[in-house]
């Protein structure tokens, strides 16, 4: 039996890994820019999760 993809968890995990890699490589990033990327990324993940849920219900 297959389960449905949880897009919110998947995208939030990828965002977390991406931010972690950014902090491990190169010079320290600007905190304001990273906070903006985090907020936009979480908003995008939420938007995708809502759209995916609406499409599944059809």
Secondary structure, DSSP 8 states (H G I E B T S, - for coil): ------HHHHHHHHHHHHHHHHHHSSS---HHHHHHHHHHHHHHHHHHHHHHHHHHT-
